[in-house]
Amino acid sequence: MTDSLSLLQLYVEWGADEALSPVPVDRLAQPQAKPPPPIQRARDEEHHFSRSPPSAPAVRPSRPAPPPSAATTAELAAADARDRAARATTVEELHIAMATFGQCALRDTATHTVTPQGRPGAHVMVVGEAPDADEDRGGMAFCGETGKLTDRMFGSIGLSRDDLFLAPVIAWRPPGGRPPSAMELKSCLPFLQRLIVLARPRRLILMGNIPVALLTGERITAARARGRWRDITVPENLSATGNNSAVPHVIPALPMRHAQQLRASPTARRDAWKDMLELRKTLQEDGYNHDA
């Protein structure tokens, strides 16, 4: 008995001063589950909502379409040029189509849309470089100092402007006289191709680096390509899609240096004279009589 009292006194000293709970406990009742801790409860709620039917996605404002690339812009411009050029049946109609062509920015910076010179239907057609300052101001191909040098070149073998049809590779002078870009040439090439078809020359002279590279499709200069004739293929009929079903028009072309290059060196003048002799010999073989 003494030991029991001593044990109870020890429990009191430790703080265990109540032997039973003040509320009676029903030991036969079903035990209640304890609520989950806050973190687990949040996870359960997240899982519940994730299994609920998905709500409609929020409508986001549409973004503007990105601008077309430079290559796409040039292709669209070339398609428009092919469509306009295909509808032209004369050189005059083609010039009007070029003057109203708004897909090439050079038209807006140039003073004039340069017109070809000479006689359509001439035996020889000369395609020169992009217009220089004189041609841009005058609005005519091969005028000014370039025209005088060209007249002297062909006059050396007895040809005048009545025997030639002269046109620039592109109808507008680039700002500052820079070379036209590849995209500008691509967008305007259908006009040049159509001009060749409408002019119907027997022989073609490619005078300068840009006409040589553009119409031969080779990355080559006039100085390296000169000296021999080569066949140039030009589509007979043009379509906006670029699918030209008609038989292509094949014409022999002679690359040579541009008239402005004759001042570069005695070698350039010697090469030009050799090319003039080659042209004269070929015209004689063709039976062409420029006096007729």
Backbone as JSON, one array per atom type, in Angstrom:
{
  "sequence": "MTDSLSLLQLYVEWGADEALSPVPVDRLAQPQAKPPPPIQRARDEEHHFSRSPPSAPAVRPSRPAPPPSAATTAELAAADARDRAARATTVEELHIAMATFGQCALRDTATHTVTPQGRPGAHVMVVGEAPDADEDRGGMAFCGETGKLTDRMFGSIGLSRDDLFLAPVIAWRPPGGRPPSAMELKSCLPFLQRLIVLARPRRLILMGNIPVALLTGERITAARARGRWRDITVPENLSATGNNSAVPHVIPALPMRHAQQLRASPTARRDAWKDMLELRKTLQEDGYNHDA",
  "N": [[0.84, -1.2, 0.0], [1.92, 1.14, 0.81], [3.82, 1.38, -1.14], [2.23, 1.87, -3.42], [1.1, 4.38, -2.84], [3.39, 5.87, -2.8], [4.09, 5.69, -5.51], [1.96, 7.01, -6.75], [2.37, 9.56, -5.74], [4.78, 10.13, -6.95], [3.91, 10.29, -9.63], [2.36, 12.6, -9.47], [4.3, 14.49, -8.93], [5.61, 14.45, -11.35], [3.77, 15.68, -12.96], [1.56, 14.31, -13.83], [-1.33, 14.53, -12.87], [-3.95, 13.77, -13.24], [-5.79, 10.91, -13.43], [-7.81, 9.93, -15.17], [-9.66, 10.92, -18.15], [-11.71, 13.88, -18.2], [-13.93, 13.66, -19.79], [-16.12, 11.11, -20.68], [-15.05, 8.2, -22.5], [-16.12, 6.41, -25.3], [-15.31, 3.34, -25.96], [-16.25, 1.49, -27.75], [-17.18, 2.78, -29.94], [-16.91, 3.75, -33.54], [-13.73, 4.58, -34.66], [-12.81, 7.91, -35.62], [-11.46, 9.24, -38.62], [-8.47, 11.05, -38.8], [-8.12, 14.44, -39.87], [-6.28, 15.22, -42.91], [-2.96, 16.57, -43.04], [-2.25, 20.1, -43.76], [-0.69, 20.35, -46.19], [-1.03, 17.91, -47.52], [-3.8, 18.02, -47.87], [-4.07, 20.1, -49.7], [-2.87, 18.96, -51.94], [-4.66, 16.9, -52.48], [-6.94, 18.34, -53.18], [-6.02, 19.56, -55.51], [-5.65, 17.33, -57.14], [-8.28, 16.54, -57.37], [-9.51, 18.63, -58.8], [-8.07, 18.42, -61.13], [-9.11, 16.17, -62.29], [-11.57, 16.98, -63.03], [-13.9, 18.02, -65.61], [-12.26, 19.49, -68.43], [-11.91, 22.99, -68.76], [-12.91, 25.52, -71.16], [-10.35, 26.69, -73.31], [-8.55, 29.73, -72.77], [-9.12, 32.53, -74.84], [-6.71, 33.76, -76.88], [-5.3, 36.82, -78.05], [-4.93, 37.16, -81.56], [-1.81, 36.97, -83.28], [-0.1, 39.21, -85.46], [0.63, 38.23, -88.83], [3.93, 37.16, -89.75], [6.17, 39.26, -91.65], [6.71, 38.69, -95.2], [9.59, 36.92, -96.46], [12.6, 38.16, -98.09], [13.17, 36.64, -100.35], [10.68, 35.49, -100.9], [9.19, 37.78, -101.46], [10.48, 38.68, -103.79], [9.85, 36.57, -105.5], [7.06, 36.79, -105.66], [6.93, 39.29, -106.88], [8.17, 38.68, -109.32], [6.31, 36.92, -110.38], [4.14, 38.64, -110.77], [5.32, 40.34, -112.65], [5.72, 38.51, -114.77], [3.07, 38.0, -115.45], [2.18, 40.53, -116.28], [3.97, 41.04, -118.39], [3.34, 38.97, -120.16], [0.92, 39.74, -121.21], [1.52, 41.79, -122.9], [1.76, 42.71, -126.26], [3.23, 44.2, -127.98], [6.25, 46.2, -128.23], [5.79, 48.74, -127.28], [3.51, 48.4, -125.64], [4.65, 46.76, -123.73], [6.48, 48.5, -122.54], [4.73, 50.27, -121.27], [3.63, 48.52, -119.43], [5.86, 48.04, -117.83], [6.32, 50.61, -116.82], [4.19, 50.93, -115.11], [4.62, 49.07, -113.2], [4.7, 48.22, -109.96], [6.12, 46.6, -108.19], [8.82, 46.69, -107.92], [11.16, 48.49, -106.21], [12.96, 50.19, -107.41], [11.74, 51.58, -109.42], [10.47, 53.71, -108.18], [12.53, 55.27, -107.23], [14.02, 55.99, -109.41], [14.49, 58.38, -112.09], [13.33, 58.14, -114.65], [11.56, 55.57, -116.47], [13.47, 53.75, -118.41], [13.51, 53.71, -121.92], [13.82, 51.39, -124.67], [16.02, 51.74, -127.54], [16.42, 52.3, -131.08], [15.54, 50.0, -133.68], [12.82, 47.92, -133.44], [12.79, 44.5, -134.32], [15.15, 44.52, -135.61], [18.17, 43.05, -136.93], [20.15, 42.62, -135.02], [20.22, 42.68, -131.53], [21.08, 44.6, -128.74], [21.91, 44.21, -125.42], [22.43, 46.07, -122.63], [24.14, 47.31, -119.66], [22.7, 48.24, -116.41], [20.84, 51.33, -116.39], [22.76, 54.36, -116.64], [23.6, 57.61, -115.19], [23.13, 59.51, -117.24], [21.36, 58.13, -118.95], [19.25, 57.74, -117.18], [18.4, 60.37, -116.68], [17.71, 61.21, -119.29], [15.91, 59.25, -120.09], [16.25, 57.37, -122.08], [17.73, 54.5, -123.58], [21.23, 53.88, -123.87], [22.19, 56.53, -124.27], [23.81, 59.78, -124.08], [27.23, 59.85, -122.93], [27.8, 57.12, -122.91], [26.23, 56.22, -125.01], [27.5, 57.47, -127.19], [30.03, 56.2, -127.25], [29.17, 53.6, -127.75], [28.01, 53.88, -130.29], [30.3, 54.42, -131.76], [31.7, 52.04, -131.49], [30.06, 50.07, -132.86], [29.83, 51.4, -135.23], [32.34, 51.05, -136.29], [32.3, 48.72, -137.73], [30.5, 49.26, -139.62], [27.82, 49.44, -138.78], [24.85, 51.1, -137.87], [22.52, 52.85, -135.69], [20.1, 52.24, -136.81], [20.41, 49.67, -137.55], [20.32, 48.26, -135.27], [18.85, 47.16, -132.15], [18.55, 48.48, -129.07], [18.73, 48.0, -125.58], [18.45, 48.37, -121.99], [19.52, 46.17, -119.31], [17.85, 46.29, -117.18], [15.11, 48.43, -116.43], [15.42, 50.66, -114.82], [17.48, 53.0, -113.08], [19.56, 52.11, -110.44], [19.77, 53.53, -107.11], [22.32, 55.94, -106.72], [23.86, 54.73, -108.63], [24.6, 52.13, -108.05], [25.16, 48.54, -108.49], [22.35, 46.6, -109.63], [20.49, 44.57, -107.34], [20.38, 40.98, -106.74], [17.77, 40.17, -106.19], [16.28, 42.27, -107.29], [16.93, 42.03, -110.0], [15.87, 39.49, -110.5], [13.12, 39.92, -110.13], [12.54, 41.58, -112.26], [13.36, 40.3, -114.55], [11.46, 38.87, -116.24], [10.4, 40.95, -117.87], [12.57, 41.69, -119.52], [13.0, 39.26, -120.85], [10.6, 39.02, -122.25], [10.8, 41.26, -123.86], [12.9, 40.58, -125.57], [11.69, 38.5, -126.99], [9.58, 39.88, -128.25], [11.0, 41.73, -129.81], [12.35, 40.11, -131.61], [15.1, 39.52, -132.57], [17.82, 38.33, -134.68], [20.33, 37.91, -133.76], [22.04, 38.29, -130.63], [23.58, 40.62, -128.53], [25.38, 40.65, -125.62], [26.22, 43.02, -123.57], [28.31, 43.67, -121.18], [28.86, 42.88, -117.67], [26.59, 42.23, -116.02], [24.34, 41.71, -117.84], [25.46, 39.44, -119.12], [25.82, 37.53, -117.05], [23.16, 37.3, -116.12], [21.54, 36.43, -118.3], [22.86, 34.22, -119.3], [22.89, 32.62, -117.11], [25.1, 31.95, -115.65], [27.78, 32.35, -113.34], [29.77, 34.46, -114.3], [32.08, 36.72, -115.82], [31.98, 39.35, -118.31], [34.43, 39.65, -119.54], [35.58, 37.1, -119.37], [33.71, 35.49, -120.61], [33.52, 36.38, -123.21], [34.16, 36.35, -126.8], [33.11, 34.1, -128.06], [30.17, 32.66, -129.54], [27.11, 31.78, -127.91], [24.23, 29.83, -127.13], [21.22, 31.25, -126.03], [18.45, 30.71, -124.0], [15.14, 31.67, -124.06], [11.97, 32.04, -122.61], [9.17, 31.52, -124.65], [6.45, 32.08, -124.21], [5.03, 33.54, -121.33], [3.98, 32.79, -118.01], [2.15, 33.43, -114.98], [2.74, 31.59, -113.02], [5.16, 30.65, -113.74], [5.37, 28.37, -115.25], [6.14, 27.6, -118.3], [4.77, 26.54, -121.06], [5.08, 26.61, -123.77], [7.23, 26.16, -126.68], [10.59, 26.91, -126.01], [12.31, 29.94, -126.87], [15.21, 30.1, -128.66], [18.23, 31.76, -129.02], [21.22, 32.87, -130.54], [23.93, 34.31, -128.74], [26.38, 36.82, -128.18], [28.7, 37.48, -125.84], [30.27, 40.46, -124.65], [32.53, 43.12, -123.71], [31.34, 46.03, -121.93], [30.7, 49.31, -123.28], [31.66, 51.34, -121.62], [33.78, 50.11, -120.39], [35.88, 50.19, -122.1], [37.69, 52.14, -121.66], [39.27, 51.2, -119.72], [41.65, 49.72, -120.2], [44.25, 49.01, -122.66], [43.96, 46.34, -123.35], [41.23, 45.81, -123.0], [40.15, 47.37, -125.09], [41.29, 46.08, -127.27], [40.12, 43.54, -127.06], [37.45, 44.25, -127.5], [37.54, 45.09, -130.16], [38.2, 42.69, -131.45], [35.83, 41.29, -130.91], [34.02, 42.81, -132.36], [34.87, 42.29, -134.95], [34.29, 39.55, -135.04], [31.5, 39.68, -134.87], [30.93, 41.03, -137.28], [31.82, 39.13, -139.17], [30.03, 37.04, -138.61], [27.58, 38.2, -139.28], [27.93, 38.49, -142.01], [27.98, 35.8, -142.74], [25.38, 35.21, -142.11], [24.16, 36.42, -144.19], [23.38, 39.02, -143.98], [22.65, 42.27, -145.01], [23.39, 45.37, -144.34], [23.06, 47.65, -145.76], [20.85, 47.36, -147.22]],
  "CA": [[0.0, 0.0, 0.0], [2.85, 2.27, 0.87], [4.47, 1.52, -2.46], [1.27, 2.47, -4.34], [1.02, 5.81, -2.56], [4.65, 6.49, -3.25], [4.06, 5.77, -6.99], [1.05, 8.1, -7.14], [3.03, 10.82, -5.4], [5.78, 10.36, -7.99], [3.2, 10.75, -10.85], [1.97, 14.0, -9.26], [5.5, 15.32, -9.1], [5.94, 14.55, -12.79], [2.72, 16.43, -13.63], [0.43, 13.45, -14.19], [-2.19, 14.65, -11.71], [-5.28, 13.27, -13.55], [-5.69, 9.51, -13.86], [-8.82, 9.69, -16.19], [-10.14, 12.1, -18.88], [-12.99, 14.34, -17.66], [-15.02, 13.28, -20.71], [-16.11, 9.65, -20.85], [-14.67, 7.73, -23.84], [-16.82, 5.21, -25.73], [-14.31, 2.5, -26.63], [-16.89, 0.66, -28.78], [-17.54, 3.6, -31.11], [-15.98, 3.69, -34.69], [-12.78, 5.71, -34.59], [-12.87, 8.87, -36.71], [-10.16, 9.5, -39.28], [-7.93, 12.39, -38.57], [-7.98, 15.22, -41.11], [-4.9, 15.24, -43.4], [-2.25, 17.84, -42.82], [-2.58, 21.11, -44.8], [-0.01, 20.13, -47.48], [-1.69, 16.78, -48.18], [-5.13, 18.46, -48.27], [-3.93, 20.91, -50.92], [-2.58, 18.05, -53.05], [-5.89, 16.19, -52.79], [-7.83, 19.25, -53.9], [-5.46, 19.74, -56.86], [-5.95, 16.11, -57.88], [-9.71, 16.54, -57.65], [-9.82, 19.57, -59.89], [-7.46, 17.97, -62.38], [-9.96, 15.15, -62.87], [-12.81, 17.57, -63.46], [-13.9, 18.29, -67.05], [-11.44, 20.67, -68.75], [-12.63, 24.2, -69.15], [-12.55, 26.03, -72.48], [-9.11, 27.47, -73.24], [-8.7, 31.17, -72.89], [-8.9, 33.04, -76.19], [-5.58, 34.7, -76.94], [-5.37, 37.69, -79.23], [-4.14, 36.65, -82.69], [-0.63, 37.75, -83.6], [-0.01, 39.52, -86.9], [1.48, 37.31, -89.59], [5.26, 37.73, -89.98], [6.34, 39.77, -93.02], [7.34, 37.71, -96.08], [11.03, 37.06, -96.63], [13.01, 38.84, -99.32], [13.05, 35.71, -101.48], [9.26, 35.37, -101.22], [8.78, 39.04, -102.08], [10.99, 38.69, -105.16], [9.1, 35.59, -106.29], [5.76, 37.38, -105.93], [7.14, 40.35, -107.86], [8.44, 38.05, -110.62], [5.03, 36.39, -110.88], [3.38, 39.79, -111.28], [5.99, 40.78, -113.88], [5.41, 37.56, -115.84], [1.67, 38.2, -115.86], [2.09, 41.79, -117.04], [4.72, 40.92, -119.64], [2.67, 38.04, -121.06], [-0.21, 40.41, -121.86], [2.02, 42.78, -123.85], [1.93, 42.17, -127.61], [4.16, 45.07, -128.7], [7.27, 46.81, -127.38], [5.17, 49.89, -126.62], [2.68, 47.9, -124.54], [5.54, 46.25, -122.68], [7.03, 49.65, -121.82], [3.67, 50.76, -120.39], [3.53, 47.56, -118.33], [6.99, 48.27, -116.93], [6.15, 51.91, -116.16], [3.16, 50.81, -114.07], [4.99, 47.94, -112.34], [5.03, 48.76, -108.64], [6.72, 45.61, -107.32], [10.26, 46.93, -107.83], [11.35, 49.81, -105.6], [13.79, 51.04, -108.26], [10.88, 52.46, -110.22], [10.12, 54.91, -107.42], [13.72, 56.08, -106.98], [14.6, 56.43, -110.68], [13.84, 59.53, -112.72], [12.53, 57.66, -115.77], [11.61, 54.19, -116.93], [14.27, 53.93, -119.63], [12.94, 53.04, -123.09], [14.8, 50.9, -125.65], [16.28, 52.59, -128.69], [16.68, 51.56, -132.31], [14.43, 49.48, -134.46], [12.37, 46.56, -133.14], [12.88, 43.66, -135.5], [16.49, 44.6, -136.17], [18.9, 41.78, -136.95], [20.98, 42.53, -133.81], [19.74, 43.37, -130.33], [22.14, 44.82, -127.77], [21.44, 44.35, -124.03], [23.5, 46.7, -121.88], [24.08, 47.33, -118.19], [21.65, 49.09, -115.85], [21.0, 52.71, -116.86], [23.63, 55.27, -115.9], [22.96, 58.89, -114.87], [22.63, 60.13, -118.47], [20.18, 57.39, -119.41], [18.16, 57.98, -116.23], [17.87, 61.72, -116.92], [17.12, 61.31, -120.62], [14.85, 58.28, -120.28], [16.5, 56.57, -123.27], [18.86, 53.6, -123.46], [22.45, 54.16, -124.65], [22.32, 57.93, -124.63], [24.92, 60.41, -123.39], [28.57, 59.4, -123.26], [27.74, 55.69, -123.21], [25.69, 56.08, -126.36], [28.51, 57.87, -128.18], [31.01, 55.14, -127.34], [28.54, 52.45, -128.39], [27.89, 54.18, -131.71], [31.63, 54.29, -132.37], [32.03, 50.61, -131.53], [29.37, 49.39, -133.95], [30.14, 52.1, -136.48], [33.62, 50.58, -136.83], [32.03, 47.63, -138.68], [29.48, 49.73, -140.56], [26.46, 49.34, -138.25], [24.29, 52.29, -137.23], [21.4, 52.54, -134.79], [19.01, 51.66, -137.58], [20.68, 48.24, -137.68], [20.38, 47.69, -133.92], [17.82, 47.44, -131.16], [19.34, 48.58, -127.85], [17.92, 48.05, -124.37], [19.19, 48.06, -120.76], [19.14, 44.9, -118.68], [16.76, 46.65, -116.28], [14.61, 49.7, -116.94], [15.58, 51.76, -113.87], [18.81, 53.18, -112.52], [19.61, 51.96, -108.98], [20.25, 54.74, -106.44], [23.77, 56.12, -106.65], [24.55, 53.97, -109.66], [25.05, 50.82, -107.57], [24.62, 47.43, -109.3], [21.08, 46.08, -109.13], [20.63, 43.37, -106.52], [19.88, 39.74, -107.35], [16.32, 40.17, -106.07], [15.75, 43.24, -108.26], [17.06, 41.44, -111.33], [14.93, 38.38, -110.62], [11.75, 40.42, -110.26], [12.37, 42.29, -113.53], [13.82, 39.48, -115.67], [10.42, 38.59, -117.24], [10.25, 42.05, -118.83], [13.65, 41.58, -120.5], [12.74, 38.08, -121.68], [9.5, 39.33, -123.17], [11.3, 42.25, -124.83], [13.67, 39.85, -126.58], [10.74, 37.78, -127.83], [8.84, 40.84, -129.08], [11.92, 42.37, -130.76], [12.68, 39.09, -132.6], [16.4, 39.67, -133.24], [18.49, 37.1, -135.1], [21.54, 37.81, -132.94], [21.96, 39.04, -129.37], [24.86, 41.06, -127.96], [25.3, 40.88, -124.17], [27.29, 43.99, -123.38], [28.53, 43.98, -119.78], [28.87, 41.74, -116.75], [25.26, 41.85, -115.53], [23.58, 40.97, -118.87], [26.07, 38.14, -119.38], [25.51, 36.62, -115.95], [21.72, 37.12, -115.97], [20.93, 35.7, -119.4], [23.49, 32.91, -119.45], [22.68, 31.84, -115.9], [26.4, 31.55, -115.13], [28.51, 33.38, -112.58], [30.93, 34.7, -115.15], [32.19, 38.1, -116.27], [32.01, 39.53, -119.76], [35.8, 39.45, -120.02], [35.85, 35.67, -119.46], [32.74, 34.83, -121.49], [33.56, 36.96, -124.55], [34.95, 35.68, -127.82], [32.41, 33.01, -128.75], [28.71, 32.68, -129.47], [26.46, 30.74, -127.12], [22.77, 29.89, -127.25], [20.45, 31.74, -124.89], [17.07, 30.23, -124.03], [14.18, 32.64, -123.54], [10.61, 31.48, -122.74], [8.35, 32.14, -125.7], [5.26, 32.6, -123.54], [5.23, 33.65, -119.89], [2.81, 32.62, -117.16], [2.39, 33.93, -113.62], [3.29, 30.52, -112.19], [6.5, 30.29, -114.2], [5.31, 27.17, -116.07], [6.06, 28.04, -119.68], [4.53, 25.32, -121.8], [5.44, 26.75, -125.18], [8.61, 25.84, -127.03], [11.41, 28.06, -125.69], [12.94, 30.67, -127.96], [16.66, 29.99, -128.56], [18.87, 32.78, -129.83], [22.66, 32.94, -130.29], [24.34, 35.56, -128.09], [27.82, 37.05, -128.1], [29.09, 38.36, -124.73], [31.4, 41.37, -124.87], [32.68, 44.17, -122.7], [30.52, 47.22, -122.09], [31.43, 50.43, -123.87], [32.36, 52.1, -120.58], [34.98, 49.4, -119.98], [36.94, 50.34, -123.08], [38.69, 53.07, -121.14], [40.01, 50.57, -118.62], [43.0, 49.29, -120.58], [44.38, 48.64, -124.08], [43.46, 44.98, -123.52], [39.78, 45.89, -123.17], [39.87, 47.87, -126.44], [41.66, 45.03, -128.22], [39.08, 42.52, -127.0], [36.24, 44.79, -128.12], [37.74, 45.09, -131.6], [38.07, 41.29, -131.89], [34.41, 40.92, -130.87], [33.37, 43.47, -133.49], [35.22, 41.52, -136.15], [33.51, 38.31, -134.98], [30.13, 40.02, -135.21], [30.85, 41.33, -138.72], [31.93, 37.86, -139.9], [28.8, 36.28, -138.43], [26.52, 38.84, -140.07], [28.17, 38.14, -143.4], [27.54, 34.42, -142.9], [23.91, 35.23, -142.08], [23.67, 37.07, -145.39], [22.77, 40.31, -143.62], [23.15, 43.44, -145.76], [22.86, 46.53, -143.61], [22.78, 48.75, -146.71], [19.57, 47.11, -147.92]],
  "C": [[0.87, 1.24, 0.0], [3.51, 2.5, -0.46], [3.53, 2.17, -3.46], [1.15, 3.97, -4.11], [2.27, 6.54, -3.0], [4.67, 6.65, -4.77], [3.14, 6.87, -7.45], [1.67, 9.46, -6.86], [4.1, 11.15, -6.44], [5.13, 10.85, -9.29], [2.79, 12.22, -10.72], [3.16, 14.92, -9.45], [5.9, 15.47, -10.58], [4.89, 15.34, -13.58], [1.53, 15.6, -14.03], [-0.51, 13.42, -13.01], [-3.62, 14.21, -11.99], [-5.12, 11.85, -14.09], [-6.64, 9.21, -15.0], [-9.17, 11.0, -16.88], [-11.45, 12.57, -18.28], [-14.17, 13.99, -18.54], [-14.98, 11.78, -20.88], [-15.83, 9.25, -22.29], [-15.39, 6.44, -24.13], [-15.84, 4.36, -26.53], [-14.9, 1.66, -27.75], [-17.27, 1.45, -30.04], [-16.48, 3.47, -32.21], [-15.0, 4.86, -34.61], [-12.87, 6.6, -35.82], [-11.48, 9.12, -37.26], [-9.73, 10.92, -39.0], [-7.81, 13.15, -39.89], [-6.52, 15.25, -41.56], [-4.25, 16.57, -43.09], [-2.51, 18.8, -43.96], [-1.95, 20.82, -46.14], [-0.69, 19.0, -48.24], [-3.08, 17.18, -48.67], [-5.08, 19.28, -49.56], [-3.66, 20.03, -52.14], [-3.84, 17.3, -53.47], [-6.85, 17.08, -53.58], [-7.34, 19.47, -55.33], [-5.77, 18.53, -57.73], [-7.43, 16.06, -58.27], [-10.06, 17.45, -58.81], [-9.21, 19.14, -61.21], [-8.31, 16.91, -63.06], [-11.3, 15.71, -63.32], [-12.75, 17.87, -64.95], [-13.1, 19.55, -67.37], [-12.3, 21.84, -69.18], [-12.14, 24.67, -70.51], [-11.29, 26.88, -72.37], [-9.37, 28.95, -73.42], [-8.34, 31.62, -74.31], [-7.78, 34.07, -76.15], [-5.7, 35.59, -78.17], [-4.44, 37.17, -80.33], [-2.96, 37.58, -82.97], [-0.6, 38.07, -85.09], [0.95, 38.57, -87.58], [2.86, 37.96, -89.82], [5.39, 38.23, -91.41], [7.02, 38.74, -93.89], [8.83, 37.98, -96.21], [11.33, 37.76, -97.95], [12.86, 37.94, -100.53], [11.59, 35.55, -101.89], [8.75, 36.63, -101.91], [9.24, 39.1, -103.53], [10.23, 37.72, -106.04], [7.71, 36.12, -106.63], [5.87, 38.49, -106.97], [7.39, 39.77, -109.25], [7.16, 37.47, -111.22], [4.17, 37.5, -111.45], [3.99, 40.29, -112.58], [5.7, 39.82, -115.03], [3.99, 37.76, -116.36], [1.53, 39.46, -116.7], [2.78, 41.66, -118.39], [4.0, 40.02, -120.64], [1.52, 38.71, -121.81], [0.23, 41.43, -122.9], [2.27, 42.11, -125.21], [2.85, 43.03, -128.46], [5.17, 45.63, -127.71], [6.68, 47.99, -126.62], [4.29, 49.45, -125.45], [3.53, 47.37, -123.39], [6.13, 47.4, -121.88], [5.99, 50.24, -120.86], [3.53, 49.82, -119.19], [4.67, 47.75, -117.34], [6.82, 49.58, -116.15], [5.13, 51.87, -115.05], [3.44, 49.66, -113.11], [5.47, 48.48, -111.0], [5.73, 47.8, -107.71], [8.23, 45.77, -107.19], [10.46, 48.36, -107.33], [12.2, 50.73, -106.47], [12.95, 51.99, -109.1], [10.59, 53.77, -109.51], [11.32, 55.81, -107.16], [14.35, 56.61, -108.27], [13.83, 57.63, -111.23], [12.89, 59.1, -113.83], [12.57, 56.14, -115.85], [12.25, 54.23, -118.31], [13.69, 53.09, -120.76], [14.05, 52.53, -123.99], [14.93, 51.87, -126.82], [16.58, 51.72, -129.9], [15.4, 51.02, -132.92], [14.03, 48.08, -133.99], [12.33, 45.72, -134.41], [14.23, 43.73, -136.17], [17.19, 43.25, -136.05], [19.66, 41.55, -135.64], [20.32, 43.32, -132.69], [20.89, 43.42, -129.33], [21.5, 45.02, -126.39], [22.6, 44.88, -123.22], [23.29, 46.61, -120.37], [22.87, 48.14, -117.73], [21.89, 50.54, -116.26], [21.96, 53.51, -115.98], [22.89, 56.59, -115.69], [22.39, 59.57, -116.11], [21.37, 59.45, -118.97], [19.0, 57.62, -118.49], [17.55, 59.36, -116.45], [17.15, 61.82, -118.25], [15.97, 60.35, -120.86], [15.04, 57.38, -121.48], [17.75, 55.73, -123.05], [20.01, 54.06, -124.36], [22.47, 55.59, -125.18], [23.5, 58.51, -123.87], [26.26, 59.85, -123.84], [28.6, 57.92, -123.61], [27.23, 55.46, -124.63], [26.71, 56.44, -127.44], [29.57, 56.79, -128.36], [30.44, 53.9, -128.04], [28.4, 52.67, -129.89], [29.23, 54.03, -132.42], [32.03, 52.83, -132.49], [31.37, 49.93, -132.73], [29.58, 50.09, -135.28], [31.44, 51.63, -137.1], [33.45, 49.41, -137.79], [30.85, 47.97, -139.58], [28.06, 49.61, -140.09], [26.06, 50.64, -137.58], [23.16, 51.87, -136.32], [20.21, 51.97, -135.53], [19.18, 50.15, -137.75], [20.58, 47.52, -136.34], [19.08, 47.97, -133.16], [18.51, 47.37, -129.8], [18.43, 48.74, -126.63], [18.8, 47.79, -123.16], [18.7, 46.75, -120.16], [17.99, 45.09, -117.71], [16.38, 48.08, -116.59], [14.86, 50.88, -116.02], [17.01, 51.8, -113.34], [18.75, 52.99, -111.0], [20.17, 53.24, -108.34], [21.78, 54.78, -106.37], [24.55, 55.37, -107.7], [25.08, 52.62, -109.19], [24.54, 49.73, -108.5], [23.27, 46.99, -108.76], [21.29, 44.78, -108.37], [20.07, 42.16, -107.26], [18.36, 39.68, -107.3], [15.68, 41.12, -107.07], [15.82, 42.68, -109.68], [16.06, 40.31, -111.53], [13.51, 38.87, -110.85], [11.49, 41.09, -111.6], [12.79, 41.48, -114.75], [12.7, 39.16, -116.66], [10.22, 39.7, -118.26], [11.33, 41.97, -119.91], [13.43, 40.38, -121.41], [11.63, 38.35, -122.69], [9.94, 40.33, -124.23], [12.1, 41.56, -125.93], [12.73, 39.12, -127.53], [10.01, 38.73, -128.77], [9.74, 41.49, -130.13], [12.35, 41.41, -131.87], [14.02, 39.31, -133.3], [16.93, 38.31, -133.69], [19.73, 36.83, -134.24], [21.39, 38.72, -131.73], [23.37, 39.36, -128.9], [24.63, 41.34, -126.47], [26.48, 41.75, -123.78], [27.4, 44.35, -121.9], [28.37, 42.76, -118.89], [27.47, 41.29, -116.34], [24.42, 41.18, -116.61], [24.14, 39.57, -119.14], [25.67, 37.14, -118.29], [24.02, 36.31, -115.88], [21.15, 36.22, -117.06], [21.61, 34.36, -119.7], [23.24, 32.01, -118.25], [23.97, 31.35, -115.27], [27.02, 32.71, -114.36], [29.84, 33.62, -113.29], [30.92, 36.14, -115.6], [32.2, 38.15, -117.79], [33.4, 39.28, -120.31], [36.13, 37.97, -120.2], [34.92, 34.97, -120.45], [32.87, 35.27, -122.95], [34.33, 36.04, -125.5], [34.24, 34.56, -128.55], [30.9, 33.15, -128.55], [28.22, 31.54, -128.58], [24.95, 30.93, -127.22], [22.14, 30.31, -125.93], [19.01, 31.28, -125.04], [16.16, 31.24, -123.34], [12.79, 32.04, -123.68], [9.79, 32.26, -123.76], [7.11, 32.8, -125.11], [5.51, 32.55, -122.04], [3.91, 33.43, -119.18], [3.17, 33.07, -115.76], [3.02, 32.87, -112.73], [4.7, 30.12, -112.61], [6.53, 29.03, -115.02], [5.09, 27.58, -117.52], [5.98, 26.81, -120.59], [4.96, 25.41, -123.25], [6.9, 26.39, -125.4], [9.48, 27.06, -126.74], [12.07, 28.65, -126.93], [14.45, 30.65, -127.73], [17.29, 30.98, -129.53], [20.36, 32.8, -129.53], [23.06, 34.32, -129.75], [25.86, 35.62, -128.04], [28.1, 37.98, -126.91], [30.28, 39.23, -125.13], [31.44, 42.42, -123.77], [31.75, 45.34, -123.01], [31.37, 48.37, -122.62], [32.22, 51.22, -122.83], [33.65, 51.42, -120.14], [36.15, 49.58, -120.96], [38.02, 51.29, -122.61], [39.58, 52.42, -120.08], [41.44, 50.25, -119.0], [43.05, 49.04, -122.08], [43.86, 47.23, -124.35], [41.95, 44.97, -123.74], [39.42, 46.38, -124.56], [40.21, 46.82, -127.5], [40.61, 43.92, -128.25], [37.81, 43.0, -127.7], [36.37, 44.77, -129.65], [37.64, 43.65, -132.16], [36.6, 40.86, -131.91], [33.64, 41.58, -132.02], [33.66, 42.73, -134.79], [34.44, 40.2, -136.19], [32.06, 38.57, -135.34], [29.99, 40.29, -136.7], [30.92, 40.04, -139.55], [30.64, 37.06, -139.8], [27.66, 36.88, -139.24], [26.69, 38.55, -141.56], [27.72, 36.71, -143.68], [26.02, 34.32, -142.87], [23.32, 35.8, -143.35], [23.04, 38.41, -145.12], [23.46, 41.42, -144.38], [22.57, 44.67, -145.11], [22.58, 47.71, -144.52], [21.42, 48.58, -147.36], [18.42, 47.79, -147.18]]
}
